[in-house]
Protein backbone atom coordinates (compact mmCIF):
# COMPACT_ATOMS: atom_id res chain seq x y z
CA UNK A 1 0.00 0.00 0.00
CA UNK A 2 1.43 3.35 -1.04
CA UNK A 3 1.31 6.19 1.49
CA UNK A 4 1.06 9.77 0.38
CA UNK A 5 3.41 12.55 1.43
CA UNK A 6 2.59 15.62 3.53
CA UNK A 7 2.95 17.81 0.44
CA UNK A 8 0.38 15.74 -1.44
CA UNK A 9 -2.05 16.03 1.48
CA UNK A 10 -1.52 19.81 1.62
CA UNK A 11 -2.20 20.03 -2.11
CA UNK A 12 -5.37 18.00 -1.55
CA UNK A 13 -6.45 20.29 1.31
CA UNK A 14 -5.79 23.40 -0.81
CA UNK A 15 -7.68 21.83 -3.75
CA UNK A 16 -4.70 21.96 -6.12
CA UNK A 17 -4.94 18.38 -7.42
CA UNK A 18 -6.82 16.92 -10.36
CA UNK A 19 -10.15 15.23 -9.83
CA UNK A 20 -8.79 11.72 -10.34
CA UNK A 21 -5.95 12.28 -7.88
CA UNK A 22 -8.41 13.69 -5.32
CA UNK A 23 -10.58 10.59 -5.68
CA UNK A 24 -7.52 8.37 -5.24
CA UNK A 25 -6.57 10.21 -2.03
CA UNK A 26 -10.13 10.02 -0.70
CA UNK A 27 -10.33 6.28 -1.36
CA UNK A 28 -6.99 5.85 0.38
CA UNK A 29 -8.25 7.73 3.46
CA UNK A 30 -11.01 5.16 3.90
CA UNK A 31 -8.56 2.29 4.04
CA UNK A 32 -5.44 3.69 5.72
CA UNK A 33 -5.54 4.88 9.34
CA UNK A 34 -1.94 6.12 9.23
CA UNK A 35 -2.66 8.47 6.32
CA UNK A 36 -5.88 9.58 8.00
CA UNK A 37 -3.87 10.70 11.02
CA UNK A 38 -1.43 12.56 8.76
CA UNK A 39 -4.35 14.17 6.93
CA UNK A 40 -5.93 15.33 10.24
CA UNK A 41 -2.58 16.78 11.40
CA UNK A 42 -2.24 18.64 8.11
CA UNK A 43 -5.75 20.08 8.49
CA UNK A 44 -4.91 21.20 12.04
CA UNK A 45 -1.72 22.82 10.79
CA UNK A 46 -3.67 24.53 8.01
CA UNK A 47 -6.22 25.79 10.57
CA UNK A 48 -3.42 27.39 12.61
CA UNK A 49 -2.33 29.36 9.55
CA UNK A 50 -5.79 30.85 8.98
CA UNK A 51 -6.25 34.50 9.91
CA UNK A 52 -7.92 35.33 13.20
CA UNK A 53 -11.40 36.74 12.74
CA UNK A 54 -12.61 39.61 14.86
CA UNK A 55 -16.06 38.30 15.71
CA UNK A 56 -17.30 41.58 17.13
CA UNK A 57 -17.28 43.30 13.73
CA UNK A 58 -17.63 40.18 11.56
CA UNK A 59 -21.42 40.08 11.75
CA UNK A 60 -21.75 43.79 11.10
CA UNK A 61 -19.51 43.56 8.03
CA UNK A 62 -21.49 40.65 6.59
CA UNK A 63 -24.81 42.40 7.19
CA UNK A 64 -23.47 45.58 5.57
CA UNK A 65 -22.59 43.59 2.44
CA UNK A 66 -26.08 42.11 2.13
CA UNK A 67 -28.40 43.89 -0.28
CA UNK A 68 -30.79 46.16 1.56
CA UNK A 69 -34.47 45.39 1.08
CA UNK A 70 -36.62 48.41 0.52
CA UNK A 71 -39.54 48.62 2.89
CA UNK A 72 -42.65 49.17 0.84
CA UNK A 73 -45.53 50.97 2.38
CA UNK A 74 -48.58 48.74 2.45
CA UNK A 75 -51.55 49.82 0.42
CA UNK A 76 -54.59 50.72 2.52
CA UNK A 77 -56.66 47.68 1.55
CA UNK A 78 -53.78 45.33 2.42
CA UNK A 79 -53.69 46.37 6.06
CA UNK A 80 -55.34 44.29 8.76
CA UNK A 81 -57.02 47.28 10.36
CA UNK A 82 -58.79 48.01 7.07
CA UNK A 83 -60.28 44.49 7.03
CA UNK A 84 -61.51 44.84 10.62
CA UNK A 85 -63.10 48.20 9.79
CA UNK A 86 -64.90 46.76 6.75
CA UNK A 87 -66.20 43.83 8.82
CA UNK A 88 -67.44 46.21 11.52
CA UNK A 89 -69.23 48.44 8.97
CA UNK A 90 -70.93 45.43 7.36
CA UNK A 91 -72.00 44.07 10.76
CA UNK A 92 -73.43 47.43 11.86
CA UNK A 93 -75.27 47.84 8.54
CA UNK A 94 -76.86 44.40 8.85
CA UNK A 95 -77.83 45.09 12.46
CA UNK A 96 -79.49 48.43 11.68
CA UNK A 97 -81.44 47.06 8.72
CA UNK A 98 -82.88 44.25 10.85
CA UNK A 99 -81.32 41.47 8.85
CA UNK A 100 -80.36 39.45 11.93
CA UNK A 101 -83.87 39.79 13.42
CA UNK A 102 -85.43 38.47 10.21
CA UNK A 103 -83.07 35.51 10.24
CA UNK A 104 -84.02 34.80 13.85
CA UNK A 105 -87.69 34.89 12.82
CA UNK A 106 -87.05 32.26 10.16
CA UNK A 107 -85.10 30.13 12.63
CA UNK A 108 -87.89 30.24 15.23
CA UNK A 109 -90.47 29.36 12.56
CA UNK A 110 -88.44 26.33 11.54
CA UNK A 111 -87.98 25.35 15.18
CA UNK A 112 -91.68 25.60 15.91
CA UNK A 113 -92.65 23.59 12.84
CA UNK A 114 -90.12 20.88 13.62
CA UNK A 115 -91.19 20.55 17.26
CA UNK A 116 -94.95 20.74 16.56
CA UNK A 117 -94.96 17.51 14.55
CA UNK A 118 -94.55 14.52 16.77
CA UNK A 119 -92.14 12.28 14.97
CA UNK A 120 -92.93 8.63 14.93
CA UNK A 121 -90.13 6.24 15.66
CA UNK A 122 -88.99 3.82 12.98
CA UNK A 123 -89.85 0.75 15.04
CA UNK A 124 -93.45 1.89 15.65
CA UNK A 125 -94.00 2.67 11.95
CA UNK A 126 -92.62 -0.78 11.01
CA UNK A 127 -94.93 -2.34 13.59
CA UNK A 128 -97.98 -0.57 12.15
CA UNK A 129 -97.10 -1.62 8.59
CA UNK A 130 -96.57 -5.24 9.60
CA UNK A 131 -99.92 -5.28 11.49
CA UNK A 132 -101.65 -3.85 8.42
CA UNK A 133 -100.06 -6.58 6.30
CA UNK A 134 -101.25 -9.28 8.72
CA UNK A 135 -104.78 -7.82 8.61
CA UNK A 136 -104.77 -8.00 4.80
CA UNK A 137 -103.56 -11.60 4.92
CA UNK A 138 -106.24 -12.45 7.51
CA UNK A 139 -109.00 -10.86 5.37
CA UNK A 140 -107.89 -12.80 2.27
CA UNK A 141 -107.86 -16.06 4.24
CA UNK A 142 -111.40 -15.45 5.48
CA UNK A 143 -112.59 -14.73 1.93
CA UNK A 144 -110.95 -17.94 0.70
CA UNK A 145 -112.92 -20.15 3.17
CORVEN-V35769 format. One line per field, one symbol per residue. ss: DSSP state (h for helix, s for strand, l for the rest). psi: psi as a letter, one per 20 degrees, with the letter a starting at -180 (. if undefined). burial: b if it has 16 or more other ideal C-beta (glycine too) atoms within 10 Angstrom, else e. A space follows every 10 residues. Layout:
ss: ???
psi: ???
burial: ???
This chain:
ss: lllllhhhhh hhhlllllhh hhhhhhhhhh hlhhhhhhhh hhhhhhhhhl llllhhhhhh hhhhhlllll lllllhhhlh hhhhhhhhhh hhhhhhhlhh hhhhhhhhhh hhhhhhllll lhhhhhhhhh hhhhhhhhhh hhhhl
psi: ppqqrhhhhh hghjljrrgh hghggghhhh iohghggggg hhggghhhiq qppohhiggh gghhiqpppp oqpqqgiiqh hggggggggg ghghghijgh hhghggghgh gghhhhoppp qghhhhgghh hhghgggggh hhhi.
burial: eeebeeebbe bbbeeebeee eeebbeebbe ebeebeebbe ebeeeeeeee eeeeeeeeee eeeeeeeeee eeeeeeeeee eeeeeeeeee eeeeeeeeee eeeeeeeeee eeeeeeeeee eeeeeeeeee eeeeeeeeee eeeee
